[in-house]
Amino acid sequence: MDFFLDRLARHQGLALASPAPTAYPALLDEAARLSATLPLQARDRAVLLAPPGPDAVVGLLAIWMKGATAVPLHPGHPPAEWDHVLRHARPACAVVHERLRPVLDAVAAPREVPLVDVAARSGAPAAPAAWTDAQTALMLYTSGTTSRPKGVPLSAGQLATHIQGLTEQWHWSAQDAVYAFLPLHHVHGLINILACALYAGARVHLREKFDPAAVYAGIADGEVTLIMAVPTIYHRLLAHHDKATPDEQARFSAGAQKLRLWVSGSAALDGPMFDRLLAVTGQPVLERYGMTEIGMALANPYDGPRRRGEVGVPLPWMDVRLRGPDGALVEGDGEGSIEVHGPGVFSGYFENEAATAAAFTDDGWFVTGDVAAREAGRYRILGRTSVDIIKSGGEKISALEIEAVLLGHPEVSECAVVGLPDAQWGQIVAAAVVAADRGDAETLRERLPPFAKETLAPAKVPKVVRVVDALPRNAMGKVQKPAVQKLFEDHDG
């Protein structure tokens, strides 16, 4: 990670604007002192467990200074999830925040993984280890929305592709300031936000969790220059906006219009939400598409039209193609499963040859498992091949299309559409919805199918509707469709 550490060493300004102001030289000095205490050799793996904050950043940099692979854990995950990573990754040590040490120790002790307190910064700083582009710098674990999380090793060269490419594409600079409230164990929070900001010399406002009131006030006060978030965050921000006074709303809109960029990713941003954000902020959100294994692959332009429901065009370093259901590549406009190729794509799952073989085509393209429509070179995500594409009566139906329609109903706050087994149709459409005002569930169940029928073909109209208090989501805010399907286990299709 020479490219990254060397770049940080050139910056003299404020690295962390909050919770405590920390300049780049001080941040690197603390990381170097922690690095000197770590029982690591180059190419070892080290687990990192710390809440989003200065300690998480220092721990990450310290591991990289050792020439080792960082394996970040989510502080909010149950110990069973940590145990899966420890068993699978076999780290040489775990760098942990004192608040989380007792819980991690119960998991790490049986596996004889030594723990190092992230605050142990007493060592004499030494020169960082040298890196090669092929050396694994980061191992992230897939979201596990459709299967058990798999280890995704990313090399220093692949991270350089992502960080340098996105910094240029999204015009990051030392004049920028950004909130970092997304988890630091996934690409979105760790690479797109934190790493790009640090690489550019920008200021990072680290937040242990998303506080809509604080972020709302900060945007109104001009605290940041850009926002990168997931649709769930935007939903909560607009919900706070709706409850604000007219004066507060006016201040927020004035501040929001001064931001240079709003980005959404990690899950589909529905059309009504895009429209509402445009109305409130005066700016169209830049949607993009990516995943752990490939980083970012598609994005709407920084300069140019950003279209509702689209994720744009391939980024300069990525090749993207579609493969139709007949196995042939799709030429021109059409629909098909997304395959990608490029220097940012990972090489294979950690110690999982079967999954790796299944994930790549014979000519080396990664099969994302997502389906998209391409029109005039621009892409629109239709859903996952496994859970978002419903096959009913011989028709392929996009769950995301149905969700976009249901979200247009004024009494629906959130929804998730899945397919349920059906003896006659193969699958039928089912919708789990969260009521906007927690009103009469029975009335909402009755109103939704006729409402959907006004826009959707009969096969796409939900046959089963269930009103729930909340949708099951993972740490990145992605709805877990297998868990949604379990909400309908008592349905006797």
Secondary structure, DSSP 8 states (H G I E B T S, - for coil): -HHHHHHHHH--SEEEEESS-EEHHHHHHHHHHHHTT----TT-EEEEE--TTHHHHHHHHHHHHTT-EEEE--TTS-HHHHHHHHHHH--SEEEE-TTTHHHHHHHHGGGT--EEETT---S---------TTSEEEEEE---SSSS--EEEEEHHHHHHHHHHHHHHTT--TT-EEEE-S-TTSHIIIIIIIIHHHHHT-EEEE-SS--HHHHHHHHHTT--SEEEE-HHHHHHHHHHHHHS-HHHHHHHHHHHHH-SEEEE-SS---HHHHHHHHHHHSS--EEEEEETTTEEEEE--SSS---TT--BEE-TT-EEEEE-TTS-B--SSEEEEEEEESTTS----TT-HHHHHHHB-TTS-EEEEEEEEEETTEEEEEEETTTTEEEETTEEEEHHHHHHHHTTSTTEEEEEEEEEEETTTEEEEEEEEEESS---HHHHHHHHHHHHHTTS-GGGS-SEEEE-S---B-TTS-B-HHHHHHTTTT---
